[in-house]
Amino acid sequence: MGFMNKILLLEDDDLLNEIITEFLQENGFEVESFFDGEAAFDAIEQNKYDMLLLDINVPNIDGFEILSYLREIKNKTPIIFITSLTNVANIKKAFDLGVNDYLKKPFDLEELLIRMKYHLKERSKEIFQFNNYTFNAKEYILEKDGQRIDLKQKEAAILHYFLLHPKEVISSQELIANIWQGEKEPTDATIRTYIKNLRKIFGSDAIENIKGLGYRFNLL
């Protein structure tokens, strides 16, 4: 997966916490483990994680509350519940609140790993990392060294298209056909303005103008 995925584990059973932490570290993950919902919640507020593994019944703030809050503020970090709550009402509640997966205890560690890799792979299709930039294509959020950079929606869509087609020469017509589907077509001047704005962010060499053909994104 390129970079080491950072996982937050919330599990108040000491032994299980230790077993899961060691297993994930052996499989190449960076793990921060917590035994208490409030401590985990504070960590989530202050750090970025690639995935959260949450027990539901934990002291102070339970897993449902953490999940509910994160989805309310549009935080889409993948969350897997690992829990002894096996009844259908709890499973329904979890998915209604926006959990990605639900693993009933006792579970096989290999199964946890399979599910984690699946959700991380799905998420990686939406996250692009290049130079010091991170671009979340689903939410159209661009960050450099953790600092958010504002993009207009169409600028973000053009950037996404460039990232999906690295080093390819892309014409204005190709951009229009793929990004302005069913909308009023922009003029070439409008496309040039969006490109100019992206160059202000990434530098003039980042998007090369291939005369008569189109543009090539050179940062990947």
MARTIDO-377876 format. One line per 10 residues: number of its first residue (from 1); their letters; for each residue x, y, z of N, C-alpha, C, CB. Coordinates in Angstrom, 3 decimals. Each point is the difference from the previous one (the first is absolute). Last residue first. Glycine has a CB too. Layout:
! MARTIDO-377876
NUM> A> X Y Z X Y Z X Y Z X Y Z | ... .
This chain:
! MARTIDO-377876
220> LLNFRYGLGK> 3.187 13.800 -11.019 -0.031 -1.398 0.465 1.208 -0.767 -0.497 -2.491 0.068 0.033 | 1.437 4.614 -1.128 0.447 -0.149 1.389 0.005 -1.446 0.483 -0.883 2.264 0.421 | -0.457 0.080 -4.830 1.358 -0.568 0.146 0.429 -0.304 1.442 0.562 1.249 -2.040 | -4.923 -0.607 -1.788 0.288 0.218 1.419 1.294 -0.732 0.345 -2.479 0.240 0.562 | 0.438 1.955 -5.360 0.538 -1.198 0.659 0.380 0.357 1.434 0.858 -0.928 -2.213 | -4.221 2.809 -2.295 0.764 0.204 1.222 0.519 -1.330 0.545 -1.378 2.039 0.509 | 0.040 -0.506 -5.843 -0.657 0.033 1.311 0.996 0.183 1.134 -1.789 -1.458 -0.912 | 2.091 1.795 -4.244 -0.486 -1.315 0.430 -0.731 0.035 1.338 1.886 -0.997 -1.246 | 0.398 4.735 -1.136 -0.946 -0.581 -0.947 -0.609 -1.322 0.443 1.282 1.127 -1.742 | 3.044 0.208 4.304 -0.640 0.881 -0.994 -0.888 -0.769 -0.979 1.952 1.537 0.200 .
210> INEIADSGFI> -0.917 -2.518 4.875 0.531 -0.622 -1.219 -0.734 0.635 -1.176 0.555 -2.218 1.190 | 0.456 3.612 4.150 -0.870 0.238 -1.155 0.663 -0.608 -1.236 -0.936 2.144 1.032 | 1.278 -3.438 4.478 0.694 0.417 -1.226 -1.017 0.175 -1.135 2.112 -1.218 0.735 | -1.913 1.219 4.849 -0.928 -0.302 -1.101 0.595 0.591 -1.272 -2.047 -0.012 1.548 | 4.691 0.329 2.243 -0.786 -1.183 0.382 -0.957 -0.421 -1.108 0.170 0.696 2.391 | 2.836 3.253 -2.182 0.487 -1.192 -0.710 -0.867 -1.231 0.243 2.291 0.931 0.174 | -3.084 3.355 1.980 -0.291 0.086 -1.433 0.444 -1.244 -0.772 0.229 2.467 0.186 | -1.909 -2.611 4.999 1.170 0.495 -0.730 -0.232 -0.099 -1.497 1.497 -0.686 1.892 | -4.722 -0.391 1.710 1.030 -1.036 -0.162 1.280 0.495 -0.674 -1.841 -1.635 -0.123 | -2.011 4.587 1.103 0.172 -0.883 1.170 1.240 -0.871 -0.155 -2.487 -0.020 0.353 .
200> KRLNKIYTRI> 1.203 2.837 -3.860 0.342 0.881 1.142 0.265 -0.851 1.247 -1.420 1.884 -0.968 | -0.210 -3.997 -2.925 1.448 0.293 -0.085 0.458 0.894 1.148 -0.124 -0.221 -2.492 | -4.469 -0.700 2.040 0.714 -1.190 0.482 1.510 0.206 -0.054 -1.901 -1.439 -0.776 | -0.829 4.830 -1.012 -0.163 -0.058 1.462 0.718 -1.208 0.598 -2.209 1.160 -0.230 | 2.090 -0.744 -4.461 0.849 1.062 0.574 -0.069 -0.023 1.533 -0.369 1.419 -2.067 | -2.505 -4.243 -0.316 1.376 -0.501 -0.079 0.955 1.006 0.646 -0.549 -1.274 -2.126 | -3.928 2.576 1.681 0.122 -1.069 1.018 1.432 -0.538 0.038 -2.433 -0.625 -0.333 | 1.455 3.727 -3.027 -0.028 0.655 1.321 0.158 -1.037 1.117 -1.484 1.829 -0.928 | 1.043 -3.328 -3.536 1.336 0.601 0.230 0.075 0.664 1.376 0.250 0.380 -2.480 | -4.410 -2.068 1.069 0.925 -1.102 0.315 1.383 0.565 0.315 -1.298 -1.580 -1.500 .
190> TADTPEKEGQ> -1.824 4.645 -0.036 -0.354 -0.444 1.364 0.925 -1.126 0.439 -2.409 0.657 -0.373 | 2.767 0.853 -4.038 0.534 1.014 0.923 -0.285 -0.379 1.450 -0.319 1.764 -1.760 | -1.497 -4.310 -1.776 1.425 -0.304 0.199 0.622 0.974 0.991 0.139 -0.922 -2.333 | -5.309 0.263 3.015 0.861 0.409 -1.121 1.434 -0.446 0.286 -1.497 2.000 -0.512 | -2.824 -4.773 2.436 0.780 1.215 0.223 0.780 0.372 -1.266 0.187 -0.560 2.459 | -5.047 -2.158 -2.121 1.440 -0.118 -0.242 0.711 1.319 0.272 -0.445 -1.770 -1.713 | -4.041 -0.192 4.133 0.368 0.943 -1.068 1.522 -0.014 -0.165 -2.037 1.470 0.487 | 0.120 -5.970 1.436 -0.055 1.415 0.387 0.351 0.864 -1.211 0.621 -0.568 2.402 | -0.509 -4.282 -2.450 -1.381 0.479 0.095 -0.137 1.449 0.439 -0.615 -2.307 0.506 | 5.208 0.370 0.462 -1.007 -0.881 -0.616 -1.403 0.572 0.218 1.495 -2.013 0.368 .
180> WINAILEQSS> 3.380 3.575 0.409 -1.222 0.806 -0.168 -1.116 -0.825 -0.625 1.399 2.066 -0.244 | 2.855 -4.042 1.106 -0.300 0.744 1.228 -1.309 0.791 -0.099 2.456 0.159 0.420 | -0.510 -2.913 -4.019 -0.016 -0.829 1.204 -0.459 0.730 1.258 1.818 -1.284 -1.025 | -1.421 3.404 -3.358 -0.840 -1.193 -0.189 -0.148 -0.803 1.293 0.740 -0.090 -2.390 | 2.210 3.862 2.261 -1.410 0.416 -0.069 -0.917 -1.223 -0.066 0.678 2.136 -1.165 | 3.976 -2.872 1.005 -0.405 0.488 1.326 -1.482 0.332 0.012 2.306 0.907 0.392 | -0.460 -2.020 -4.501 -0.076 -1.191 0.852 -0.440 0.387 1.415 1.808 -1.117 -1.373 | -0.996 4.565 -1.702 -1.227 -0.720 -0.354 -0.182 -1.259 0.857 0.204 0.880 -2.345 | 3.771 1.698 2.684 -1.130 0.699 0.628 -1.290 -0.762 -0.254 1.170 2.210 -0.280 | 3.150 -5.258 0.124 -0.515 1.185 -0.694 -1.118 0.663 0.807 0.603 -1.044 -2.210 .
170> IVEKPHLLFY> 3.853 -2.023 3.619 -1.461 0.049 0.080 -0.508 1.303 -0.617 0.031 -1.431 2.090 | 4.465 -2.201 -1.589 -0.390 1.321 -0.514 -1.524 0.009 -0.122 2.217 0.307 -1.276 | 0.750 -3.287 4.916 -0.720 -0.008 -1.277 -0.290 1.435 -0.422 -1.031 -2.254 0.528 | 3.154 0.926 3.687 0.928 0.095 -1.147 -0.697 -0.087 -1.366 1.735 -1.019 1.462 | -4.777 -0.617 2.492 1.305 0.632 0.136 0.824 -0.083 -1.282 -0.062 -0.553 2.419 | -5.009 0.011 -0.888 0.669 -0.191 -1.295 1.389 0.648 0.015 -2.247 -0.052 -1.166 | -0.687 0.194 4.934 -0.389 -1.317 -0.526 0.705 -0.326 -1.316 -2.217 0.267 1.114 | 2.800 3.959 0.927 0.613 -1.018 0.866 -0.345 -1.419 -0.456 -0.106 1.618 1.906 | -1.868 2.146 -4.121 1.449 -0.058 -0.258 0.657 -1.130 0.799 0.008 2.481 -0.446 | -4.506 -1.606 1.325 0.139 -0.618 -1.323 1.478 -0.124 -0.383 -2.241 0.950 -0.685 .
160> HLIAAEKQKL> 1.162 1.318 4.668 -0.284 -1.433 0.133 0.211 -0.707 -1.341 -1.662 0.481 1.848 | 1.973 4.195 -1.812 1.146 -0.605 0.675 -0.193 -1.511 0.114 0.395 2.138 1.284 | -4.017 0.280 -2.895 1.073 -0.039 -1.006 1.248 -0.656 0.598 -0.916 2.094 -1.112 | -2.652 -1.336 4.019 -0.363 -1.055 -0.954 1.069 -0.142 -1.089 -2.443 0.444 0.449 | 2.851 3.053 2.690 0.238 -1.294 0.655 -0.297 -1.150 -0.961 -0.572 1.015 2.236 | -0.450 3.286 -3.681 1.466 -0.128 0.092 0.355 -1.358 0.612 0.259 2.524 0.245 | -4.770 -1.364 -0.332 0.464 -0.412 -1.328 1.531 -0.109 -0.036 -2.020 1.110 -1.036 | -0.057 0.414 5.059 -0.410 -1.384 -0.303 0.554 -0.465 -1.351 -2.094 0.350 1.352 | 4.939 3.236 1.323 -1.365 0.005 -0.526 -0.329 -1.427 -0.432 0.170 2.445 -0.771 | 3.382 -1.589 4.692 -0.165 -0.235 -1.437 -1.460 0.202 -0.364 1.938 -1.631 -0.035 .
150> DIRQGDKELI> 1.915 2.563 4.392 -1.345 0.107 -0.572 0.028 -0.187 -1.509 -0.650 1.542 1.855 | 3.863 -3.651 2.079 0.051 0.980 -1.091 -1.368 0.034 -0.658 2.490 -0.384 -0.389 | -0.150 -1.309 5.482 -1.018 -0.116 -1.053 0.141 1.135 -1.017 -1.560 -1.126 1.633 | 5.384 -1.411 1.507 -0.737 1.261 -0.131 -0.965 -0.088 -1.181 1.944 1.286 0.998 | 1.218 -4.810 0.198 -1.076 0.100 0.995 -0.818 1.277 -0.068 1.394 -1.394 1.424 | 2.170 0.448 -4.527 0.589 -0.084 1.355 -1.072 0.206 1.077 2.203 0.851 -0.908 | -4.538 0.022 -3.147 1.455 -0.054 -0.123 0.595 0.071 1.399 -0.052 1.090 -2.304 | -5.031 -2.452 -0.251 0.804 0.466 1.132 1.477 -0.071 -0.362 -1.767 -0.769 1.635 | -3.734 0.535 -3.747 1.433 0.001 -0.286 0.733 0.549 1.210 -0.406 0.288 -2.486 | -4.731 -2.541 1.150 0.819 0.740 0.975 1.471 -0.169 -0.365 -1.740 -0.329 1.833 .
140> YEKANFTYNN> -2.740 -1.602 -3.606 0.622 1.156 -0.673 0.797 0.865 0.983 -1.876 -0.007 -1.675 | -0.507 -4.321 2.357 -0.449 1.213 0.688 0.588 1.268 -0.607 -0.224 -1.342 2.073 | 1.215 -2.924 -3.919 -1.421 -0.124 0.321 -0.532 1.295 0.610 0.298 -2.470 0.354 | 4.338 1.907 -1.437 -0.828 0.209 -1.188 -1.490 -0.063 0.315 1.830 -0.967 -1.373 | 2.687 2.412 4.074 -1.110 -0.913 0.226 -1.024 0.252 -1.097 0.398 -0.063 2.525 | 5.133 1.011 -1.946 -1.265 0.407 -0.607 -1.036 -1.078 0.236 1.203 1.353 -1.749 | 3.952 0.650 3.497 -0.977 -1.072 0.120 -1.305 0.514 -0.578 1.131 -0.982 2.067 | 4.562 2.426 -2.340 -1.443 0.220 -0.101 -0.776 -1.280 0.266 0.417 1.828 -1.643 | 4.454 -0.715 1.131 -0.478 0.134 1.381 -1.514 0.174 0.052 2.198 1.012 0.636 | -0.264 -3.730 -4.594 0.826 1.057 0.613 -0.438 0.139 1.459 0.295 1.244 -2.237 .
130> FQFIEKSREK> -3.834 -3.988 0.719 1.085 0.320 -0.925 0.713 1.240 0.529 -1.250 -1.010 -1.991 | -3.214 -2.676 2.816 1.102 0.656 0.702 1.141 0.217 -0.983 -0.667 -1.060 2.212 | -5.043 -0.098 -1.993 1.215 0.100 -0.812 1.058 0.738 0.821 -1.336 0.001 -2.188 | -3.674 -2.809 2.878 1.044 0.836 0.596 1.248 -0.036 -0.873 -0.917 -0.435 2.315 | -3.102 -2.143 -3.146 -0.467 1.384 0.090 1.101 0.943 0.488 -2.304 -0.858 0.443 | 2.821 -3.881 -0.846 -0.391 0.431 -1.341 -0.398 1.472 -0.012 -0.756 -2.332 -0.509 | 1.759 0.019 4.541 1.206 0.474 -0.696 -0.307 0.434 -1.431 1.379 -1.528 1.420 | -4.721 -0.468 1.441 0.273 1.402 0.334 1.181 0.534 -0.812 -0.897 -0.386 2.320 | -0.246 -4.146 -2.746 -1.087 0.822 -0.534 0.288 1.475 0.235 -1.632 -1.865 0.407 | 4.567 -1.159 1.551 0.179 0.016 -1.455 -1.072 0.870 -0.660 1.022 -2.308 0.091 .
120> LHYKMRILLE> -1.324 1.492 4.504 1.119 0.914 -0.276 0.246 0.116 -1.501 1.037 -0.600 2.212 | -4.262 -2.477 -0.709 -0.476 1.384 0.191 1.111 1.020 -0.256 -1.661 -0.838 1.682 | 2.773 -3.807 -1.987 -1.043 0.337 -0.979 -0.409 1.465 0.131 -0.824 -2.379 0.053 | 3.791 0.571 3.115 0.666 0.238 -1.293 -1.009 0.393 -1.071 1.786 -1.647 0.624 | -3.458 0.420 3.633 0.737 1.265 0.059 0.616 0.334 -1.356 0.481 -0.399 2.435 | -2.576 -3.790 -1.912 -0.983 1.089 -0.061 0.696 1.366 0.010 -1.686 -1.467 1.174 | 4.385 -2.357 -0.656 -0.619 -0.014 -1.336 -0.955 1.185 -0.146 0.196 -2.524 -0.099 | 1.701 1.789 4.357 0.986 0.515 -0.952 -0.579 0.086 -1.416 1.830 -0.976 1.418 | -4.420 -1.042 1.983 0.119 1.445 0.244 0.934 0.621 -1.035 -0.412 -0.340 2.477 | 0.157 -4.268 -2.468 -1.213 0.586 -0.582 0.002 1.517 0.192 -1.271 -2.138 0.447 .
110> ELDFPKKLYD> 4.691 -0.331 1.556 0.198 0.034 -1.461 -1.222 0.607 -0.700 1.493 -2.037 0.154 | -1.650 1.239 4.512 0.831 1.167 -0.336 0.234 0.122 -1.502 1.108 -0.205 2.223 | -5.520 -1.998 -0.053 1.330 -0.437 -0.411 0.810 1.234 -0.412 -0.894 -2.273 -0.762 | -3.184 2.354 4.505 0.253 -0.019 -1.444 1.436 -0.451 -0.251 -1.691 1.856 -0.383 | -2.695 -1.895 4.404 1.436 -0.043 -0.326 0.186 -0.061 -1.517 0.504 -1.164 2.198 | -3.186 4.500 -1.577 0.934 -0.792 0.802 -0.633 -1.353 0.329 1.026 2.109 0.976 | -2.096 1.095 -5.394 -0.479 -0.489 1.297 1.093 -0.799 0.710 -2.358 -0.072 -0.892 | 2.195 4.271 -2.853 0.610 -1.304 0.257 -0.390 -0.455 1.406 1.949 0.518 -1.561 | -3.161 3.194 -2.606 -0.421 -0.388 1.345 0.489 -1.423 0.236 -2.055 1.531 -0.059 | 2.691 3.281 -3.424 -0.018 -1.454 0.180 -0.260 -0.312 1.468 1.601 -0.333 -1.943 .
100> NVGLDFAKKI> -1.845 4.815 0.189 0.397 -0.695 -1.238 -0.092 -1.516 0.120 1.508 1.902 -0.500 | -4.596 2.163 2.974 1.190 -0.841 0.182 0.322 -0.703 -1.319 -0.541 -0.342 2.465 | -3.189 3.621 -1.331 1.064 0.168 -0.994 1.267 -0.801 0.239 -0.908 2.211 -0.311 | -3.738 -1.877 2.445 0.855 1.136 0.394 1.196 0.181 -0.936 -0.695 -0.375 2.368 | -2.292 -3.264 -2.961 -0.784 1.228 -0.180 0.833 1.235 0.324 -2.090 -1.266 0.561 | 3.922 -2.971 0.313 0.033 0.314 -1.432 -0.830 1.247 -0.311 0.313 -2.440 -0.510 | -0.255 0.947 5.001 1.374 0.308 -0.425 0.042 0.403 -1.473 0.881 -1.614 1.714 | -4.972 0.061 0.139 0.344 1.344 0.496 1.376 0.421 -0.513 -1.401 -0.385 2.065 | 0.026 -4.020 -2.953 -0.755 0.970 -0.804 0.365 1.425 0.400 -1.886 -1.651 -0.241 | 3.668 -1.789 2.829 0.633 -0.012 -1.323 -0.682 1.032 -0.899 0.607 -2.455 0.257 .
90> NAVNTLSTIF> -2.474 1.719 3.970 1.266 0.723 0.096 0.715 0.077 -1.344 0.189 -0.740 2.370 | -4.162 -1.774 -2.113 -0.311 1.423 0.254 1.282 0.831 0.072 -2.089 -0.676 1.247 | 2.288 -4.113 -1.612 -0.240 0.686 -1.269 -0.273 1.495 0.204 -0.903 -2.145 -0.936 | 4.035 -0.651 4.416 -1.394 -0.020 -0.457 -0.205 0.942 -1.184 -0.740 -0.556 2.331 | 4.909 -0.395 0.264 -0.261 -0.789 -1.211 -1.442 0.095 -0.482 1.783 -1.539 0.734 | 2.471 3.738 2.399 -1.432 0.260 -0.229 -0.397 -0.648 -1.321 0.085 2.195 1.306 | 4.393 -2.036 0.393 -0.734 -1.186 0.446 -1.510 0.217 -0.137 1.872 -0.556 1.600 | 2.278 2.904 -4.695 -0.883 0.075 1.155 -0.640 -1.342 0.362 -0.435 2.356 -0.618 | 3.339 1.242 -2.770 0.341 -1.347 0.470 -0.702 -0.154 1.351 2.295 -0.067 -1.233 | -2.733 3.514 -3.405 -0.336 -0.342 1.380 0.470 -1.421 0.284 -2.001 1.562 -0.025 .
80> IIPTKNKIER> 3.857 2.174 -3.633 -0.471 -1.379 0.198 -0.313 -0.169 1.490 1.392 -0.895 -1.979 | -0.636 5.210 -1.801 -0.163 -0.466 1.382 -0.510 -1.436 -0.013 -0.467 2.360 0.808 | 2.923 1.825 -4.205 -0.631 -1.324 0.144 -0.006 -0.458 1.458 0.737 -0.582 -2.328 | -0.931 5.798 0.893 1.007 -1.022 0.324 -0.679 -1.360 0.163 1.460 1.739 1.134 | -3.392 2.792 -2.228 -0.306 -1.278 -0.652 1.073 -1.069 0.243 -1.241 1.286 -1.736 | -1.165 3.561 3.764 1.264 -0.734 0.024 -0.280 -1.416 -0.518 0.909 1.387 1.976 | -4.163 2.337 -1.272 0.432 -0.422 -1.339 1.407 -0.599 -0.025 -1.462 1.776 -0.917 | -1.348 -0.434 4.756 0.907 1.068 -0.464 0.652 -0.382 -1.336 0.446 0.666 2.404 | -3.478 -3.712 -0.420 -0.702 1.294 -0.003 0.890 1.117 -0.524 -1.377 -0.769 1.933 | 3.153 -3.554 -1.228 -0.781 0.060 -1.238 -0.783 1.312 -0.089 -0.182 -2.512 0.005 .
70> LYSLIEFGDI> 2.701 1.725 3.914 0.888 0.114 -1.165 -0.786 0.100 -1.303 1.734 -1.297 1.241 | -4.121 0.567 2.859 0.605 1.338 -0.061 0.842 0.166 -1.268 0.029 0.086 2.516 | -1.871 -4.348 -1.635 -1.053 0.973 -0.311 0.578 1.403 -0.167 -1.648 -1.401 1.269 | 4.543 -2.091 0.205 -0.405 -0.171 -1.395 -0.995 1.083 -0.415 0.381 -2.478 0.201 | 0.812 2.327 4.323 1.142 0.441 -0.815 -0.362 -0.070 -1.480 1.621 -0.797 1.771 | -4.779 -0.887 1.268 0.103 1.466 0.108 1.142 0.540 -0.869 -0.925 -0.123 2.344 | 0.353 -4.582 -1.980 -1.095 0.603 -0.760 0.111 1.525 -0.011 -1.465 -1.950 0.598 | 4.480 -0.599 2.098 0.315 -0.025 -1.427 -1.073 0.640 -0.865 1.288 -2.050 0.419 | -0.899 3.768 4.681 -0.040 -1.305 -0.669 0.232 0.134 -1.512 -1.582 -0.822 1.776 | 3.323 3.487 2.816 -0.711 0.276 -1.257 -0.037 -1.301 -0.782 0.732 2.459 -0.056 .
60> NPVNIDLLLM> 0.329 -3.041 4.788 -0.163 1.445 -0.250 -0.745 0.353 -1.288 2.088 0.291 1.249 | 0.004 -5.365 -0.725 -0.273 1.054 0.993 -0.116 1.393 -0.618 1.210 -1.381 1.667 | -2.647 -2.883 -4.616 1.254 0.430 0.643 -0.316 1.140 0.969 1.383 -0.685 -2.039 | -3.796 -2.631 -1.793 -0.159 0.149 1.455 1.325 0.315 0.663 -1.923 -1.586 -0.051 | 2.043 1.068 -4.637 -1.149 0.877 0.286 -0.128 0.262 1.492 -1.175 -0.882 -2.025 | 5.743 0.143 -1.082 -0.935 -0.786 0.792 -1.169 0.941 0.308 1.845 -1.524 1.021 | 1.476 2.307 -5.269 -0.642 0.435 1.236 -0.841 -1.102 0.632 -0.022 2.316 -0.896 | 3.975 -0.612 -2.924 -0.578 -1.267 0.465 -0.584 0.269 1.378 1.662 -1.440 -1.338 | -0.145 4.640 -3.164 -0.297 -0.117 1.423 -0.611 -1.367 0.261 -0.343 2.500 0.211 | 3.810 0.023 -4.211 -1.128 -0.862 0.361 -0.167 -0.011 1.508 0.373 -1.428 -2.041 .
50> DYKNQEIADF> 2.725 4.267 -0.105 -0.499 -0.593 -1.236 -1.196 -0.904 0.263 2.302 0.118 -0.957 | -0.801 4.427 3.817 0.181 -1.448 -0.070 -0.557 -0.505 -1.328 -0.140 -0.208 2.530 | 1.860 5.088 0.156 -0.640 -0.638 -1.149 0.320 -1.481 0.015 0.141 2.129 -1.349 | -0.616 1.583 5.665 0.859 -0.700 -0.965 -0.804 -0.520 -1.176 1.540 -0.638 1.851 | -3.459 3.039 1.978 1.308 0.653 -0.179 0.868 -0.622 -1.089 -0.115 0.590 2.380 | -4.333 -2.160 -1.008 -0.147 1.443 -0.230 1.327 0.635 -0.412 -1.868 0.054 1.675 | 1.767 -4.563 -0.307 -0.598 0.136 -1.342 -0.148 1.481 -0.365 -1.240 -2.194 0.305 | 2.695 1.141 4.042 1.052 -0.317 -0.979 -0.518 0.180 -1.425 1.029 -1.626 1.623 | -4.076 2.090 1.942 0.952 1.128 0.000 1.084 -0.221 -1.058 -0.433 0.395 2.465 | -2.574 -3.923 -1.733 -0.686 1.134 -0.645 0.941 1.208 -0.102 -2.226 -0.822 0.897 .
40> AAEGDFFSEV> 3.657 -2.976 1.525 0.010 -0.260 -1.448 -0.605 1.178 -0.755 -0.171 -2.475 0.425 | -0.011 2.638 4.226 1.398 0.144 -0.445 0.105 -0.211 -1.505 0.814 -0.791 2.247 | -4.992 0.002 -0.267 0.328 1.438 0.041 1.424 0.256 -0.494 -1.588 0.294 1.929 | -0.083 -4.799 -1.501 -0.577 0.753 -1.104 0.390 1.468 -0.045 -1.855 -1.568 0.108 | 4.897 -2.546 1.779 -1.031 0.881 0.540 -0.493 0.907 -1.132 1.041 -0.062 2.344 | 2.708 -2.864 -2.612 -0.872 -0.870 0.796 -1.272 0.736 0.418 2.018 -1.251 0.827 | 1.963 1.435 -5.139 -0.649 0.666 1.127 -0.963 -0.965 0.675 0.219 2.242 -1.140 | 4.298 -1.879 -2.775 -1.114 -0.707 0.642 -0.476 0.735 1.252 0.890 -2.169 -0.890 | 1.836 2.624 -4.147 -0.131 0.702 1.289 -1.214 -0.602 0.684 1.064 2.187 -0.864 | 2.426 -3.824 -3.439 -1.204 -0.108 0.832 0.116 0.877 1.248 -0.358 -2.344 -0.841 .
30> EFGNEQLFET> 2.303 1.083 -4.523 0.325 0.810 1.180 -1.265 0.056 0.839 1.776 1.401 -1.229 | -0.431 -5.501 -2.297 -0.801 1.180 0.336 0.619 0.751 1.170 -2.067 -1.154 -0.835 | 3.496 -3.198 -1.326 0.453 1.239 -0.626 -0.834 1.240 0.274 0.891 -1.439 -1.708 | -1.145 -3.290 3.412 -0.463 0.092 -1.379 0.220 1.387 -0.613 -1.684 -1.742 0.547 | 2.786 0.756 3.980 0.721 -1.036 -0.761 -0.366 0.032 -1.489 0.061 -1.426 2.070 | -2.420 4.228 0.876 1.386 0.485 -0.158 0.832 -1.004 -0.807 -0.173 1.247 2.199 | -4.205 -2.492 -1.023 -0.003 1.032 -1.043 1.404 0.568 -0.237 -2.367 0.564 0.617 | 1.793 -3.740 2.847 -0.308 -0.618 -1.288 0.071 1.037 -1.131 -1.471 -1.692 1.172 | 1.897 3.173 3.308 1.203 -0.727 -0.443 -0.205 -0.611 -1.381 0.571 -0.493 2.391 | -4.302 2.644 -0.410 1.081 0.966 -0.269 1.229 -0.711 -0.556 -0.854 1.487 1.843 .
20> IIENLLDDDE> -2.766 -4.131 -0.334 -0.297 0.666 -1.275 1.128 0.953 -0.381 -2.467 -0.186 0.465 | 2.818 -1.941 3.716 0.072 -1.009 -1.084 -0.210 0.679 -1.357 -0.861 -1.809 1.569 | 0.317 4.433 2.369 1.413 -0.333 -0.238 0.152 -0.961 -1.186 0.472 0.335 2.455 | -4.819 0.731 -1.028 0.647 1.211 -0.522 1.449 -0.299 -0.392 -1.499 1.441 1.443 | -0.907 -4.743 0.815 -0.398 0.081 -1.408 0.648 1.223 -0.671 -2.197 -1.151 0.549 | 2.883 0.637 4.080 0.661 -1.080 -0.739 -0.320 0.094 -1.491 -0.111 -1.470 2.041 | -1.971 4.594 0.970 1.465 0.144 -0.061 0.659 -1.025 -0.910 -0.070 0.907 2.298 | -4.843 1.212 -2.774 0.525 -1.262 0.532 1.518 -0.004 -0.204 -2.192 -1.245 -0.498 | -0.527 4.796 -1.178 0.278 0.122 1.437 0.410 -1.311 0.658 -1.619 1.851 0.045 | 2.018 0.819 -5.021 -0.421 -1.315 0.532 0.362 -0.029 1.478 0.327 -1.178 -2.259 .
10> LLLIKNMFGM> 0.355 4.171 -2.539 -0.660 0.239 1.289 -0.579 -1.333 0.467 -0.549 2.443 -0.581 | 4.400 -0.450 -3.246 -0.723 -1.138 0.583 -0.579 0.422 1.347 1.518 -1.667 -1.182 | 0.576 3.957 -3.717 -0.359 0.205 1.409 -0.832 -1.190 0.451 0.048 2.539 -0.242 | 3.848 -1.817 -3.883 -1.260 -0.557 0.492 -0.215 0.425 1.452 0.209 -1.976 -1.575 | 2.778 3.052 -3.280 -0.078 0.304 1.431 -1.403 -0.363 0.500 1.727 1.880 -0.222 | 1.692 -3.544 -4.090 -1.310 0.469 0.441 -0.041 0.139 1.512 -1.057 -1.091 -1.984 | 5.286 1.542 -1.569 -0.517 -0.792 1.115 -1.330 0.565 0.464 2.336 -0.595 0.702 | -0.741 0.957 -5.886 0.358 0.569 1.292 -0.643 -0.825 1.102 0.208 2.309 -1.005 | -0.346 -4.527 -3.238 0.856 1.177 -0.126 0.432 0.530 1.347 -1.140 0.555 -2.114 | -1.465 -4.588 1.072 -0.807 1.199 0.000 0.850 1.263 0.000 -1.768 -1.265 1.188 .
